[in-house]
């Protein structure tokens, strides 16, 4: 019994495949998980940031286009394979990038991305609680003051406590938070249209647009594409805990597209009518003292569940990418180590919060390229077939060893895809090429990365007999077979 519990715990908090009995999220559970993820303060912030470029009608269209495309591509690159094999996505990615290649991506792109989002969420929590204090207690806490830092650190500590208990605790909290957030968001929509006429909303001007209307719309679409891609680092590891493919894909789309759009519309409409893109600022003017304070408190609490869900997947990635060095680290200690940098960043509340657009663009450039590479590898080159045992082999014993543990073709594909993004839309200077207004930057990045990966694999990797592309692996989705005796 003790040995079985140890293995089950390793499947939940480590990289071993999960069995059918260990898949704890059904359709409704995973829907609430995704709704809880989507309707956090950042969704309102995204809507407010969209209002910087475009008005309401154009903004709504940009949100629908950007999120739909971004979320679908992201789901294909993460949820499908992890749910099928019951394996967290960074272990699956060994078949794409090799063992060393996954570690390289995790300890650079993913670590930067998820620590950034964790910092943003904790600061959002701090600013929300500070606004509650200002409204109810008459304080005058500065949005970048030390009190915000203190509240952000409280959020990090609370998220660590939730995270240490595992996915069952996250599921329980989301069953409470997600429905409440949905009701709260609908209530805000009602308030908005009670206080503002439809004509006033449609006539409201964007807050800080460029002179070119086509460019403003393209930037708004690109920004929302980046938001869709931003879910990629966490979704595969969460989806492996779902009971069926249907319970993985549809709830993910319903939550990350539908619920996100709902919250973003509220954020955009409030920003356009109240002329401030920060949701922690406009919630009180919108809802009044009591309702606004209640909304801020509820959204602040929701950020804790979002933070826990994000870091759960990231710490799984760190554990498997870190090899023997991190395998033996107890789960609570590993999670605590991850929160060190976000805790430091909490002392500089405006560092990422005030540069939200640039942060999303930079992360989107690399995540779009990764998604293109992964989709090409899994659907085109492997026809959705992976050697499950090969994911856990070491050295040359694994078909996914490639060249010294690195699939150079896949890494080059990611690099060229990200370069394509930057050439079309430079996240530093914000300069764009003419093709950007028609194609965006993310979509070409996905296509270039995918095409380059297929070509390099066919011309170089497959000819070298690497990667197991010519094999006909016998591994089947193991959800019903004790995951092929846990592979090992």
C-alpha positions as CSV (number, residue, x, y, z in Angstrom):
1,X,0.0,0.0,0.0
2,X,2.8,2.4,0.9
3,X,4.6,1.7,-2.4
4,X,1.3,2.3,-4.3
5,X,0.8,5.6,-2.6
6,X,4.4,6.7,-3.4
7,X,3.9,5.8,-7.1
8,X,0.5,7.6,-7.2
9,X,2.1,10.7,-5.6
10,X,4.9,10.6,-8.2
11,X,2.3,10.5,-11.0
12,X,0.5,13.5,-9.5
13,X,3.5,15.6,-8.5
14,X,6.1,14.1,-10.9
15,X,6.4,13.0,-14.5
16,X,5.0,9.4,-14.4
17,X,1.9,8.8,-16.5
18,X,-1.4,8.9,-14.6
19,X,-3.8,6.0,-14.6
20,X,-7.5,6.2,-15.2
21,X,-8.2,6.1,-11.4
22,X,-5.9,9.1,-10.9
23,X,-7.6,11.2,-13.5
24,X,-9.6,13.4,-11.1
25,X,-11.2,16.0,-13.4
26,X,-14.4,15.3,-15.3
27,X,-16.0,17.6,-17.9
28,X,-17.6,19.9,-15.2
29,X,-14.4,19.9,-13.0
30,X,-12.1,20.9,-15.9
31,X,-14.6,23.5,-17.1
32,X,-14.5,25.2,-13.7
33,X,-10.7,24.9,-13.6
34,X,-10.5,26.7,-16.9
35,X,-13.2,29.3,-16.1
36,X,-11.3,30.0,-12.9
37,X,-8.1,30.4,-14.9
38,X,-9.7,32.6,-17.5
39,X,-11.7,35.0,-15.3
40,X,-8.9,36.4,-13.2
41,X,-7.8,40.0,-13.0
42,X,-5.6,39.6,-16.0
43,X,-8.6,39.0,-18.3
44,X,-10.0,42.3,-17.3
45,X,-6.5,43.8,-17.7
46,X,-6.3,42.4,-21.2
47,X,-9.6,44.0,-22.1
48,X,-8.4,47.3,-20.8
49,X,-5.2,47.0,-22.8
50,X,-7.2,46.3,-25.9
51,X,-9.1,49.5,-25.4
52,X,-5.8,51.4,-25.7
53,X,-5.8,50.6,-29.5
54,X,-9.4,50.2,-30.6
55,X,-13.0,51.1,-29.8
56,X,-15.6,48.7,-28.6
57,X,-16.8,47.1,-31.9
58,X,-13.3,46.7,-33.3
59,X,-12.0,45.5,-29.9
60,X,-14.7,42.8,-29.7
61,X,-13.8,41.5,-33.1
62,X,-10.1,41.6,-32.3
63,X,-10.7,39.6,-29.2
64,X,-12.8,37.0,-30.9
65,X,-10.3,36.5,-33.8
66,X,-7.2,36.6,-31.6
67,X,-8.4,34.4,-28.8
68,X,-10.1,31.8,-31.1
69,X,-7.0,31.3,-33.3
70,X,-4.6,31.4,-30.4
71,X,-6.5,29.1,-28.1
72,X,-7.2,26.5,-30.8
73,X,-3.5,26.4,-31.8
74,X,-2.4,26.2,-28.2
75,X,-4.8,23.4,-27.4
76,X,-3.6,21.3,-30.4
77,X,0.0,21.8,-29.2
78,X,-0.6,20.9,-25.6
79,X,-3.8,19.2,-24.5
80,X,-4.3,16.5,-27.2
81,X,-1.1,14.5,-26.6
82,X,-1.0,15.0,-22.8
83,X,-4.6,13.8,-22.4
84,X,-4.1,10.9,-24.7
85,X,-1.1,9.5,-23.0
86,X,-1.7,10.8,-19.4
87,X,1.7,12.3,-19.4
88,X,2.5,15.9,-18.4
89,X,3.4,18.0,-21.5
90,X,7.1,18.6,-20.7
91,X,7.7,14.8,-20.6
92,X,5.8,14.5,-23.9
93,X,8.1,17.3,-25.4
94,X,11.1,15.0,-25.1
95,X,9.8,13.4,-28.3
96,X,10.1,16.9,-30.0
97,X,13.1,18.6,-28.5
98,X,15.0,15.8,-26.7
99,X,15.8,15.6,-23.0
100,X,18.3,18.4,-23.0
101,X,16.2,20.5,-25.4
102,X,13.3,20.4,-23.1
103,X,15.5,21.5,-20.2
104,X,16.8,24.4,-22.3
105,X,13.3,25.6,-23.1
106,X,12.0,25.1,-19.6
107,X,14.8,26.9,-17.8
108,X,14.7,29.8,-20.3
109,X,11.4,30.5,-22.1
110,X,9.0,28.8,-19.7
111,X,10.6,29.9,-16.5
112,X,10.7,33.5,-17.6
113,X,7.0,33.3,-18.8
114,X,5.5,31.7,-15.8
115,X,7.5,33.6,-13.2
116,X,6.3,36.8,-15.0
117,X,2.7,35.7,-14.9
118,X,3.1,34.7,-11.2
119,X,4.5,38.1,-10.4
120,X,1.7,39.8,-12.3
121,X,-1.0,37.8,-10.5
122,X,0.5,38.5,-7.1
123,X,0.8,42.2,-7.8
124,X,-2.8,42.3,-9.1
125,X,-3.8,40.7,-5.8
126,X,-1.9,43.3,-3.9
127,X,-3.4,46.2,-5.8
128,X,-6.9,44.8,-5.5
129,X,-6.6,44.4,-1.7
130,X,-5.0,47.9,-1.5
131,X,-8.0,49.4,-3.3
132,X,-10.3,47.6,-0.9
133,X,-8.4,49.2,2.0
134,X,-8.5,52.6,0.4
135,X,-12.3,52.4,-0.2
136,X,-13.4,50.8,3.1
137,X,-10.8,52.0,5.6
138,X,-9.9,55.4,4.1
139,X,-6.3,54.6,3.6
140,X,-4.3,56.0,0.7
141,X,-2.1,53.1,-0.4
142,X,0.0,53.9,-3.5
143,X,-0.4,51.3,-6.3
144,X,3.4,50.8,-6.3
145,X,3.8,51.2,-2.5
146,X,5.2,48.8,0.0
147,X,1.8,47.8,1.2
148,X,1.1,46.4,-2.3
149,X,4.3,44.4,-2.0
150,X,3.2,43.0,1.4
151,X,-0.2,41.9,0.0
152,X,1.5,40.4,-3.0
153,X,3.8,38.3,-0.7
154,X,0.7,37.2,1.2
155,X,-0.8,36.0,-2.1
156,X,2.4,34.1,-2.9
157,X,2.3,32.4,0.5
158,X,-1.3,31.5,0.2
159,X,-0.8,30.1,-3.3
160,X,2.1,28.0,-2.1
161,X,-0.1,26.5,0.7
162,X,-2.8,25.7,-1.9
163,X,-0.3,24.3,-4.3
164,X,1.4,22.0,-1.7
165,X,-1.9,20.2,-1.3
166,X,-2.1,19.3,-5.0
167,X,-4.7,19.3,-7.8
168,X,-7.6,18.1,-5.6
169,X,-7.4,21.2,-3.5
170,X,-7.2,23.3,-6.7
171,X,-10.3,21.5,-8.0
172,X,-12.3,22.1,-4.8
173,X,-11.5,25.9,-4.8
174,X,-12.3,26.3,-8.5
175,X,-15.7,24.8,-7.9
176,X,-16.4,27.7,-5.5
177,X,-14.5,30.5,-7.3
178,X,-15.3,29.9,-10.9
179,X,-19.1,30.0,-10.7
180,X,-18.9,33.1,-8.5
181,X,-16.6,34.8,-10.9
182,X,-19.0,34.0,-13.8
183,X,-21.9,35.6,-11.8
184,X,-19.7,38.6,-10.9
185,X,-18.7,39.2,-14.5
186,X,-22.3,39.0,-15.7
187,X,-23.2,41.4,-13.0
188,X,-20.6,43.9,-14.1
189,X,-21.9,43.7,-17.7
190,X,-25.4,44.5,-16.4
191,X,-24.0,47.5,-14.4
192,X,-22.1,48.7,-17.4
193,X,-25.1,48.8,-19.7
194,X,-27.2,50.3,-16.9
195,X,-24.8,53.2,-16.4
196,X,-23.8,53.6,-20.1
197,X,-25.9,53.6,-23.2
198,X,-25.0,51.4,-26.2
199,X,-24.4,54.5,-28.3
200,X,-22.0,56.0,-25.8
201,X,-20.1,52.7,-25.6
202,X,-19.9,52.4,-29.4
203,X,-18.8,56.1,-29.7
204,X,-16.1,55.9,-27.0
205,X,-12.6,56.5,-28.4
206,X,-9.7,54.2,-27.8
207,X,-7.4,55.5,-25.0
208,X,-4.0,55.7,-26.8
209,X,-4.2,54.6,-30.4
210,X,-1.7,55.1,-33.3
211,X,-2.8,57.1,-36.3
212,X,-3.2,54.1,-38.6
213,X,-6.6,52.4,-37.8
214,X,-5.5,49.2,-39.6
215,X,-2.4,49.0,-37.5
216,X,-4.3,49.5,-34.3
217,X,-6.7,46.7,-35.2
218,X,-3.8,44.4,-36.1
219,X,-2.0,45.1,-32.8
220,X,-5.2,44.4,-30.9
221,X,-5.6,41.0,-32.7
222,X,-1.9,40.2,-32.1
223,X,-2.2,41.1,-28.5
224,X,-5.1,38.7,-28.1
225,X,-3.3,36.0,-30.0
226,X,-0.5,36.3,-27.5
227,X,-3.0,35.9,-24.7
228,X,-4.3,32.7,-26.3
229,X,-0.8,31.3,-26.6
230,X,0.1,32.2,-23.1
231,X,-1.9,29.3,-21.8
232,X,0.4,26.8,-23.5
233,X,2.9,26.3,-20.6
234,X,0.2,25.0,-18.2
235,X,-2.6,23.3,-20.2
236,X,-1.0,19.9,-21.0
237,X,-0.1,19.1,-17.5
238,X,-3.6,20.0,-16.3
239,X,-5.3,18.1,-19.1
240,X,-3.6,14.9,-18.3
241,X,-5.8,14.7,-15.1
242,X,-9.0,14.7,-17.2
243,X,-11.1,11.6,-17.6
244,X,-11.7,11.7,-21.4
245,X,-10.5,13.7,-24.5
246,X,-14.0,15.4,-24.6
247,X,-13.5,16.4,-20.9
248,X,-10.2,18.0,-21.9
249,X,-10.7,19.9,-25.2
250,X,-14.2,21.4,-24.8
251,X,-13.9,22.6,-21.2
252,X,-10.5,24.1,-22.1
253,X,-12.0,26.0,-25.1
254,X,-15.2,27.0,-23.2
255,X,-13.1,28.4,-20.3
256,X,-10.1,29.9,-22.1
257,X,-12.1,31.3,-25.0
258,X,-15.6,31.9,-23.8
259,X,-15.0,33.0,-20.2
260,X,-11.9,35.0,-21.3
261,X,-13.9,36.9,-23.9
262,X,-16.6,37.6,-21.3
263,X,-14.2,39.1,-18.8
264,X,-12.2,40.9,-21.5
265,X,-15.4,42.6,-22.8
266,X,-16.1,43.9,-19.3
267,X,-12.5,45.2,-19.0
268,X,-12.6,46.9,-22.4
269,X,-16.0,48.5,-21.9
270,X,-15.1,49.8,-18.4
271,X,-11.8,51.1,-19.7
272,X,-13.4,52.9,-22.6
273,X,-16.1,54.5,-20.5
274,X,-14.1,55.1,-17.3
275,X,-10.8,55.9,-19.2
276,X,-8.6,53.6,-17.1
277,X,-7.3,50.2,-18.3
278,X,-6.4,49.0,-14.7
279,X,-9.3,46.8,-13.3
280,X,-8.2,47.4,-9.8
281,X,-9.0,51.1,-10.4
282,X,-12.3,51.0,-12.2
283,X,-14.1,48.3,-10.3
284,X,-15.1,50.6,-7.4
285,X,-16.3,53.4,-9.7
286,X,-18.3,50.9,-11.7
287,X,-19.9,48.9,-8.9
288,X,-20.0,51.5,-6.2
289,X,-18.3,51.3,-2.8
290,X,-19.9,48.1,-1.5
291,X,-20.3,46.1,-4.7
292,X,-16.9,47.3,-6.0
293,X,-15.1,46.3,-2.9
294,X,-16.8,42.9,-3.0
295,X,-15.8,42.4,-6.6
296,X,-12.2,43.3,-5.8
297,X,-12.1,40.9,-2.9
298,X,-13.5,38.1,-5.0
299,X,-11.2,38.7,-7.9
300,X,-8.3,38.9,-5.6
301,X,-9.1,35.5,-4.2
302,X,-9.6,34.1,-7.7
303,X,-6.0,35.2,-8.5
304,X,-4.8,32.7,-5.8
305,X,-6.4,29.7,-7.6
306,X,-5.0,30.9,-11.0
307,X,-1.6,31.3,-9.4
308,X,-1.7,27.8,-8.0
309,X,-2.8,26.2,-11.3
310,X,-0.1,28.0,-13.2
311,X,2.7,27.0,-10.8
312,X,1.5,23.4,-10.5
313,X,2.3,22.8,-14.2
314,X,5.5,24.8,-14.1
315,X,6.9,22.9,-11.1
316,X,6.1,19.6,-12.8
317,X,8.1,20.9,-15.8
318,X,11.0,22.0,-13.5
319,X,11.1,18.6,-11.8
320,X,11.3,16.6,-15.0
321,X,13.7,19.0,-16.8
322,X,16.0,19.2,-13.8
323,X,16.6,15.5,-13.8
324,X,18.1,13.9,-10.7
325,X,19.0,17.2,-9.3
326,X,15.3,18.2,-8.8
327,X,13.6,14.7,-8.7
328,X,14.4,14.2,-5.1
329,X,13.4,17.7,-4.0
330,X,10.1,17.5,-1.9
331,X,7.2,19.0,-3.8
332,X,6.5,21.9,-1.2
333,X,10.2,22.9,-1.4
334,X,10.2,22.9,-5.1
335,X,7.2,25.1,-5.3
336,X,8.7,27.4,-2.6
337,X,11.9,27.7,-4.7
338,X,9.9,28.7,-7.8
339,X,8.2,31.6,-5.8
340,X,11.5,33.2,-4.8
341,X,11.9,35.4,-7.9
342,X,8.2,36.4,-8.1
343,X,8.6,37.4,-4.4
344,X,11.6,39.5,-5.3
345,X,9.7,41.1,-8.2
346,X,6.8,41.9,-5.8
347,X,9.1,44.6,-4.4
348,X,8.9,46.3,-7.9
349,X,5.1,46.2,-8.5
350,X,5.1,48.3,-11.6
351,X,8.0,46.5,-13.4
352,X,5.8,44.0,-15.3
353,X,2.4,45.3,-14.5
354,X,2.9,48.6,-16.3
355,X,4.6,46.8,-19.2
356,X,1.9,44.2,-19.6
357,X,1.6,44.6,-23.4
358,X,5.3,44.2,-24.0
359,X,5.4,41.1,-21.7
360,X,2.6,39.4,-23.6
361,X,4.2,40.2,-27.0
362,X,7.6,38.8,-26.0
363,X,6.3,35.6,-24.6
364,X,3.9,35.2,-27.5
365,X,6.7,35.4,-30.0
366,X,8.4,32.3,-28.6
367,X,5.2,30.4,-27.5
368,X,3.8,30.7,-31.0
369,X,7.0,29.3,-32.5
370,X,7.0,26.4,-30.0
371,X,3.3,25.6,-30.8
372,X,4.1,25.5,-34.5
373,X,7.0,23.1,-33.9
374,X,5.0,20.8,-31.6
375,X,2.0,20.6,-33.9
376,X,4.1,19.7,-36.9
377,X,6.0,17.0,-34.9
378,X,3.0,15.4,-33.3
379,X,0.4,15.5,-36.0
380,X,2.4,15.6,-39.2
381,X,5.6,13.7,-38.5
382,X,4.4,11.2,-35.9
383,X,0.7,10.9,-36.8
384,X,-0.1,11.2,-33.0
385,X,2.0,8.1,-32.1
386,X,4.6,8.3,-29.4
387,X,6.8,5.6,-27.9
388,X,5.7,5.9,-24.2
389,X,8.6,3.9,-22.9
390,X,11.0,5.9,-25.0
391,X,10.0,9.1,-23.1
392,X,11.5,7.6,-19.9
393,X,14.6,6.0,-21.4
394,X,18.0,7.5,-20.7
395,X,20.8,8.3,-23.2
396,X,21.0,6.3,-26.4
397,X,18.4,3.8,-24.9
398,X,15.7,6.4,-25.8
399,X,14.7,7.1,-29.5
400,X,14.4,10.7,-28.3
401,X,18.0,11.2,-27.4
402,X,18.7,12.8,-30.8
403,X,22.1,14.5,-30.8
404,X,23.5,14.5,-27.2
405,X,19.9,14.9,-25.9
406,X,19.1,17.9,-28.2
407,X,16.9,17.9,-31.3
408,X,18.7,20.7,-33.1
409,X,16.1,20.8,-35.9
410,X,13.3,21.5,-33.5
411,X,15.3,24.2,-31.6
412,X,16.3,25.9,-34.9
413,X,12.6,25.8,-35.9
414,X,11.6,27.6,-32.7
415,X,14.3,30.2,-33.2
416,X,13.4,30.9,-36.8
417,X,9.7,31.1,-35.9
418,X,10.4,33.6,-33.1
419,X,12.7,35.6,-35.5
420,X,9.8,35.7,-38.0
421,X,7.6,37.2,-35.3
422,X,10.2,39.8,-34.4
423,X,10.8,40.8,-38.0
424,X,7.1,41.4,-38.5
425,X,6.5,43.1,-35.1
426,X,9.4,44.2,-33.0
427,X,8.4,43.9,-29.3
428,X,11.2,46.4,-28.3
429,X,10.6,49.2,-30.8
430,X,7.0,48.3,-31.7
431,X,7.9,48.8,-35.3
432,X,6.0,46.7,-37.8
433,X,6.3,45.5,-41.4
434,X,3.6,46.0,-44.0
435,X,2.6,42.3,-43.9
436,X,1.8,42.5,-40.2
437,X,-1.5,44.3,-40.7
438,X,-2.7,41.4,-42.9
439,X,-1.0,38.4,-41.3
440,X,-0.2,39.4,-37.7
441,X,3.1,38.1,-36.4
442,X,2.1,35.1,-34.4
443,X,0.4,33.2,-37.3
444,X,3.4,33.4,-39.6
445,X,5.6,32.4,-36.6
446,X,3.5,29.2,-36.2
447,X,3.6,28.4,-39.9
448,X,7.4,29.1,-40.4
449,X,8.3,27.1,-37.3
450,X,6.1,24.1,-38.4
451,X,7.3,24.1,-42.0
452,X,11.0,24.4,-41.0
453,X,10.6,21.6,-38.5
454,X,9.1,19.2,-41.1
455,X,11.8,20.1,-43.7
456,X,14.7,19.8,-41.3
457,X,13.4,16.5,-39.8
458,X,12.8,14.9,-43.2
459,X,16.1,16.1,-44.7
460,X,18.4,15.6,-41.6
461,X,17.0,14.0,-38.5
462,X,15.1,11.1,-40.2
463,X,18.0,10.4,-42.5
464,X,20.3,10.2,-39.5
465,X,18.0,7.6,-37.9
466,X,17.2,9.8,-35.0
467,X,14.0,10.6,-33.1
468,X,12.1,7.3,-33.8
469,X,10.3,8.9,-36.8
470,X,10.6,5.8,-38.9
471,X,9.5,3.4,-36.1
472,X,6.0,2.2,-35.7
473,X,5.7,2.5,-31.9
474,X,3.4,0.1,-30.2
475,X,2.6,2.5,-27.4
476,X,-1.1,3.1,-26.9
477,X,-2.8,5.6,-24.7
478,X,-2.4,3.9,-21.4
479,X,-5.3,5.4,-19.5
480,X,-7.0,2.0,-19.1
481,X,-3.9,-0.2,-18.5
482,X,-2.1,1.1,-15.4
483,X,-0.2,3.3,-17.9
484,X,1.8,0.3,-19.3
485,X,2.9,-0.7,-15.8
486,X,3.9,2.9,-15.1
487,X,6.4,2.5,-18.0
488,X,9.2,1.6,-15.7
